[in-house]
Structure formats: C-alpha cells, structure tokens
Amino acid sequence: MLSYSIADIRLRLQEQLRRIGVSMRQASIRAGKSPGYLHSVLKDGNDPTISSLTEICHTNGLNLPYILFGVHIDDEAETLLRLAQTHPNRRHALMTLLGDPALPQDLA
C-alpha cells in the first residue's frame, strides 16, 4: 500500500540515512542545503519541498520513490519513468510497445 503522509516520509528518510550511515548534517550539506536543513525537517517538523527532497535523495544515493511513497523502484524502471516523463514521443512509443489499452486506436 502506498503511504505518502509527511510523517511516513520523515520516518523513511531517517531510516535510509541511518542505513547508509550519513548524518542529517552531512546529507544536508551534500545537497547544498544549510547544515541544519534536515534537522529542521526531521526533528522540528518543518515541511520539506519536493525539490529539496529530490536533491537530498539524488546527492545521497537515496531512492526518492521509496522516501515519498514507500515503494522501491529500481534504476532501470526509474530511467524508463524519467524518459517517459521528459520525452512525449518516447512515452508514446513505450505505451504502444506495452499495448496500453488507454491509447486511442488511431494513435496506436
């Protein structure tokens, strides 16, 4: 089941930082944030922005879909999702290849 409450996001982020052995301070600095940024999010209850979470995950090797939704997406699937999001023609080609019934027949 997908879980995207801010409390769950905080728990998963803390868990993943512990797993990789990176402090809140180190992760914040790596992402170009103030040293206390993650402390303010994880301990003081400030809400993070999606762009900040994305940068924190990217620079610290964390899986953003897992942090946000509790779902692991492997690197290959993440690449496919990124291509589908940024290249409409590639998205259409993937959907056609996969036989998506939602595509209008004149486009398939």
Secondary structure by P-SEA (a helix, b strand, c coil): cccccaaaaaaaaaaaaaaacccaaaaaaaaccccaaaaaaccccccccaaaaaaaaaaaccccccccccccccaaaaaaaaaaaccaaaaaaaaaaacccccccccc
